[in-house]
Amino acid sequence: MSAANSQSPPPARRKRNWAVYILGWMFLVLGALGLFLPFLQGVLFLAIGLVLLSREVEWARDLRARLLARFPGLKTKVRRAEALARAMAARWRRGGAG
């Protein structure tokens, strides 16, 4: 094992990983509640949580891949939504709203 592999990610990266992990689980919980409460969009929150967790957790990555293989029509929509989310996050990080 090389020295580069044994080093942990920088603190800012670790903090972002935890933020994504916590947000992903929060969206999954909201999605589960939304399946029973009429004022929450359960499926939407479940999808957002799954996409967030798929960046950090193996089982979510596998589930996302299976869902995209099962429903190929969703693949382009998911890719477009991810590109939009990346662009919005980049703009937010730069501090500009438009």
PyMOL CGO cylinders between C-alpha atoms (Angstrom):
from pymol import cmd
from pymol.cgo import CYLINDER

trace = [
    CYLINDER, 0.00, 0.00, 0.00, 1.41, 3.37, -0.97, 0.3, 1, 1, 1, 1, 1, 1,
    CYLINDER, 1.41, 3.37, -0.97, 1.64, 6.37, 1.32, 0.3, 1, 1, 1, 1, 1, 1,
    CYLINDER, 1.64, 6.37, 1.32, -0.95, 8.23, -0.79, 0.3, 1, 1, 1, 1, 1, 1,
    CYLINDER, -0.95, 8.23, -0.79, -3.53, 5.50, -0.21, 0.3, 1, 1, 1, 1, 1, 1,
    CYLINDER, -3.53, 5.50, -0.21, -3.01, 5.45, 3.56, 0.3, 1, 1, 1, 1, 1, 1,
    CYLINDER, -3.01, 5.45, 3.56, -3.66, 9.19, 3.95, 0.3, 1, 1, 1, 1, 1, 1,
    CYLINDER, -3.66, 9.19, 3.95, -7.14, 10.31, 4.87, 0.3, 1, 1, 1, 1, 1, 1,
    CYLINDER, -7.14, 10.31, 4.87, -8.92, 12.96, 2.82, 0.3, 1, 1, 1, 1, 1, 1,
    CYLINDER, -8.92, 12.96, 2.82, -8.42, 16.59, 3.82, 0.3, 1, 1, 1, 1, 1, 1,
    CYLINDER, -8.42, 16.59, 3.82, -10.67, 17.89, 6.61, 0.3, 1, 1, 1, 1, 1, 1,
    CYLINDER, -10.67, 17.89, 6.61, -12.83, 19.96, 4.23, 0.3, 1, 1, 1, 1, 1, 1,
    CYLINDER, -12.83, 19.96, 4.23, -13.49, 16.86, 2.11, 0.3, 1, 1, 1, 1, 1, 1,
    CYLINDER, -13.49, 16.86, 2.11, -14.32, 14.75, 5.18, 0.3, 1, 1, 1, 1, 1, 1,
    CYLINDER, -14.32, 14.75, 5.18, -16.73, 17.47, 6.39, 0.3, 1, 1, 1, 1, 1, 1,
    CYLINDER, -16.73, 17.47, 6.39, -18.43, 17.56, 2.99, 0.3, 1, 1, 1, 1, 1, 1,
    CYLINDER, -18.43, 17.56, 2.99, -18.69, 13.75, 2.96, 0.3, 1, 1, 1, 1, 1, 1,
    CYLINDER, -18.69, 13.75, 2.96, -20.46, 13.80, 6.32, 0.3, 1, 1, 1, 1, 1, 1,
    CYLINDER, -20.46, 13.80, 6.32, -22.75, 16.62, 5.17, 0.3, 1, 1, 1, 1, 1, 1,
    CYLINDER, -22.75, 16.62, 5.17, -23.75, 14.64, 2.06, 0.3, 1, 1, 1, 1, 1, 1,
    CYLINDER, -23.75, 14.64, 2.06, -24.25, 11.50, 4.14, 0.3, 1, 1, 1, 1, 1, 1,
    CYLINDER, -24.25, 11.50, 4.14, -26.45, 13.25, 6.71, 0.3, 1, 1, 1, 1, 1, 1,
    CYLINDER, -26.45, 13.25, 6.71, -28.45, 15.11, 4.05, 0.3, 1, 1, 1, 1, 1, 1,
    CYLINDER, -28.45, 15.11, 4.05, -28.98, 11.87, 2.14, 0.3, 1, 1, 1, 1, 1, 1,
    CYLINDER, -28.98, 11.87, 2.14, -30.39, 10.13, 5.20, 0.3, 1, 1, 1, 1, 1, 1,
    CYLINDER, -30.39, 10.13, 5.20, -32.54, 13.15, 6.07, 0.3, 1, 1, 1, 1, 1, 1,
    CYLINDER, -32.54, 13.15, 6.07, -34.07, 13.08, 2.59, 0.3, 1, 1, 1, 1, 1, 1,
    CYLINDER, -34.07, 13.08, 2.59, -34.69, 9.33, 2.86, 0.3, 1, 1, 1, 1, 1, 1,
    CYLINDER, -34.69, 9.33, 2.86, -36.50, 9.82, 6.17, 0.3, 1, 1, 1, 1, 1, 1,
    CYLINDER, -36.50, 9.82, 6.17, -38.54, 12.70, 4.72, 0.3, 1, 1, 1, 1, 1, 1,
    CYLINDER, -38.54, 12.70, 4.72, -39.34, 10.52, 1.72, 0.3, 1, 1, 1, 1, 1, 1,
    CYLINDER, -39.34, 10.52, 1.72, -40.52, 7.67, 3.92, 0.3, 1, 1, 1, 1, 1, 1,
    CYLINDER, -40.52, 7.67, 3.92, -42.71, 10.11, 5.85, 0.3, 1, 1, 1, 1, 1, 1,
    CYLINDER, -42.71, 10.11, 5.85, -43.92, 11.59, 2.59, 0.3, 1, 1, 1, 1, 1, 1,
    CYLINDER, -43.92, 11.59, 2.59, -45.27, 8.25, 1.47, 0.3, 1, 1, 1, 1, 1, 1,
    CYLINDER, -45.27, 8.25, 1.47, -47.83, 8.55, 4.27, 0.3, 1, 1, 1, 1, 1, 1,
    CYLINDER, -47.83, 8.55, 4.27, -48.27, 12.32, 4.66, 0.3, 1, 1, 1, 1, 1, 1,
    CYLINDER, -48.27, 12.32, 4.66, -50.13, 14.08, 1.85, 0.3, 1, 1, 1, 1, 1, 1,
    CYLINDER, -50.13, 14.08, 1.85, -48.17, 17.35, 2.06, 0.3, 1, 1, 1, 1, 1, 1,
    CYLINDER, -48.17, 17.35, 2.06, -44.70, 15.82, 1.44, 0.3, 1, 1, 1, 1, 1, 1,
    CYLINDER, -44.70, 15.82, 1.44, -43.49, 14.54, -1.92, 0.3, 1, 1, 1, 1, 1, 1,
    CYLINDER, -43.49, 14.54, -1.92, -42.28, 11.13, -0.75, 0.3, 1, 1, 1, 1, 1, 1,
    CYLINDER, -42.28, 11.13, -0.75, -40.94, 9.74, -4.01, 0.3, 1, 1, 1, 1, 1, 1,
    CYLINDER, -40.94, 9.74, -4.01, -39.08, 12.96, -4.81, 0.3, 1, 1, 1, 1, 1, 1,
    CYLINDER, -39.08, 12.96, -4.81, -37.39, 13.03, -1.39, 0.3, 1, 1, 1, 1, 1, 1,
    CYLINDER, -37.39, 13.03, -1.39, -36.51, 9.33, -1.66, 0.3, 1, 1, 1, 1, 1, 1,
    CYLINDER, -36.51, 9.33, -1.66, -34.91, 9.95, -5.07, 0.3, 1, 1, 1, 1, 1, 1,
    CYLINDER, -34.91, 9.95, -5.07, -32.90, 12.93, -3.79, 0.3, 1, 1, 1, 1, 1, 1,
    CYLINDER, -32.90, 12.93, -3.79, -31.72, 10.94, -0.77, 0.3, 1, 1, 1, 1, 1, 1,
    CYLINDER, -31.72, 10.94, -0.77, -30.72, 8.01, -2.94, 0.3, 1, 1, 1, 1, 1, 1,
    CYLINDER, -30.72, 8.01, -2.94, -28.74, 10.22, -5.33, 0.3, 1, 1, 1, 1, 1, 1,
    CYLINDER, -28.74, 10.22, -5.33, -26.95, 11.91, -2.43, 0.3, 1, 1, 1, 1, 1, 1,
    CYLINDER, -26.95, 11.91, -2.43, -26.16, 8.65, -0.67, 0.3, 1, 1, 1, 1, 1, 1,
    CYLINDER, -26.16, 8.65, -0.67, -25.00, 7.01, -3.90, 0.3, 1, 1, 1, 1, 1, 1,
    CYLINDER, -25.00, 7.01, -3.90, -21.99, 9.33, -3.79, 0.3, 1, 1, 1, 1, 1, 1,
    CYLINDER, -21.99, 9.33, -3.79, -20.91, 7.97, -0.41, 0.3, 1, 1, 1, 1, 1, 1,
    CYLINDER, -20.91, 7.97, -0.41, -22.44, 4.51, 0.20, 0.3, 1, 1, 1, 1, 1, 1,
    CYLINDER, -22.44, 4.51, 0.20, -21.99, 1.33, -1.83, 0.3, 1, 1, 1, 1, 1, 1,
    CYLINDER, -21.99, 1.33, -1.83, -25.52, -0.07, -1.35, 0.3, 1, 1, 1, 1, 1, 1,
    CYLINDER, -25.52, -0.07, -1.35, -27.08, 3.19, -2.55, 0.3, 1, 1, 1, 1, 1, 1,
    CYLINDER, -27.08, 3.19, -2.55, -24.77, 3.21, -5.58, 0.3, 1, 1, 1, 1, 1, 1,
    CYLINDER, -24.77, 3.21, -5.58, -25.83, -0.36, -6.41, 0.3, 1, 1, 1, 1, 1, 1,
    CYLINDER, -25.83, -0.36, -6.41, -29.53, 0.39, -5.93, 0.3, 1, 1, 1, 1, 1, 1,
    CYLINDER, -29.53, 0.39, -5.93, -29.28, 3.49, -8.12, 0.3, 1, 1, 1, 1, 1, 1,
    CYLINDER, -29.28, 3.49, -8.12, -27.53, 1.49, -10.86, 0.3, 1, 1, 1, 1, 1, 1,
    CYLINDER, -27.53, 1.49, -10.86, -30.21, -1.23, -10.70, 0.3, 1, 1, 1, 1, 1, 1,
    CYLINDER, -30.21, -1.23, -10.70, -33.02, 1.33, -10.89, 0.3, 1, 1, 1, 1, 1, 1,
    CYLINDER, -33.02, 1.33, -10.89, -31.43, 3.07, -13.87, 0.3, 1, 1, 1, 1, 1, 1,
    CYLINDER, -31.43, 3.07, -13.87, -30.97, -0.30, -15.60, 0.3, 1, 1, 1, 1, 1, 1,
    CYLINDER, -30.97, -0.30, -15.60, -34.58, -1.25, -14.85, 0.3, 1, 1, 1, 1, 1, 1,
    CYLINDER, -34.58, -1.25, -14.85, -35.99, 2.10, -16.02, 0.3, 1, 1, 1, 1, 1, 1,
    CYLINDER, -35.99, 2.10, -16.02, -33.75, 3.28, -18.88, 0.3, 1, 1, 1, 1, 1, 1,
    CYLINDER, -33.75, 3.28, -18.88, -36.01, 6.27, -19.61, 0.3, 1, 1, 1, 1, 1, 1,
    CYLINDER, -36.01, 6.27, -19.61, -34.99, 7.78, -16.29, 0.3, 1, 1, 1, 1, 1, 1,
    CYLINDER, -34.99, 7.78, -16.29, -31.29, 7.74, -17.13, 0.3, 1, 1, 1, 1, 1, 1,
    CYLINDER, -31.29, 7.74, -17.13, -31.31, 10.92, -19.25, 0.3, 1, 1, 1, 1, 1, 1,
    CYLINDER, -31.31, 10.92, -19.25, -33.52, 12.75, -16.76, 0.3, 1, 1, 1, 1, 1, 1,
    CYLINDER, -33.52, 12.75, -16.76, -31.27, 11.78, -13.85, 0.3, 1, 1, 1, 1, 1, 1,
    CYLINDER, -31.27, 11.78, -13.85, -28.15, 12.83, -15.76, 0.3, 1, 1, 1, 1, 1, 1,
    CYLINDER, -28.15, 12.83, -15.76, -29.74, 16.18, -16.64, 0.3, 1, 1, 1, 1, 1, 1,
    CYLINDER, -29.74, 16.18, -16.64, -30.81, 16.76, -13.03, 0.3, 1, 1, 1, 1, 1, 1,
    CYLINDER, -30.81, 16.76, -13.03, -27.33, 15.87, -11.75, 0.3, 1, 1, 1, 1, 1, 1,
    CYLINDER, -27.33, 15.87, -11.75, -25.72, 18.29, -14.23, 0.3, 1, 1, 1, 1, 1, 1,
    CYLINDER, -25.72, 18.29, -14.23, -28.10, 21.03, -13.12, 0.3, 1, 1, 1, 1, 1, 1,
    CYLINDER, -28.10, 21.03, -13.12, -27.36, 20.31, -9.45, 0.3, 1, 1, 1, 1, 1, 1,
    CYLINDER, -27.36, 20.31, -9.45, -23.59, 20.40, -10.11, 0.3, 1, 1, 1, 1, 1, 1,
    CYLINDER, -23.59, 20.40, -10.11, -23.92, 23.74, -11.91, 0.3, 1, 1, 1, 1, 1, 1,
    CYLINDER, -23.92, 23.74, -11.91, -26.02, 25.19, -9.10, 0.3, 1, 1, 1, 1, 1, 1,
    CYLINDER, -26.02, 25.19, -9.10, -23.55, 23.95, -6.47, 0.3, 1, 1, 1, 1, 1, 1,
    CYLINDER, -23.55, 23.95, -6.47, -20.61, 25.43, -8.38, 0.3, 1, 1, 1, 1, 1, 1,
    CYLINDER, -20.61, 25.43, -8.38, -22.41, 28.77, -8.68, 0.3, 1, 1, 1, 1, 1, 1,
    CYLINDER, -22.41, 28.77, -8.68, -23.26, 28.66, -4.97, 0.3, 1, 1, 1, 1, 1, 1,
    CYLINDER, -23.26, 28.66, -4.97, -19.62, 27.91, -4.06, 0.3, 1, 1, 1, 1, 1, 1,
    CYLINDER, -19.62, 27.91, -4.06, -18.46, 30.88, -6.13, 0.3, 1, 1, 1, 1, 1, 1,
    CYLINDER, -18.46, 30.88, -6.13, -20.89, 33.04, -4.19, 0.3, 1, 1, 1, 1, 1, 1,
    CYLINDER, -20.89, 33.04, -4.19, -22.85, 34.25, -7.19, 0.3, 1, 1, 1, 1, 1, 1,
    CYLINDER, -22.85, 34.25, -7.19, -26.54, 33.91, -7.67, 0.3, 1, 1, 1, 1, 1, 1,
    CYLINDER, -26.54, 33.91, -7.67, -26.56, 34.43, -11.38, 0.3, 1, 1, 1, 1, 1, 1,
]
cmd.load_cgo(trace, "trace")
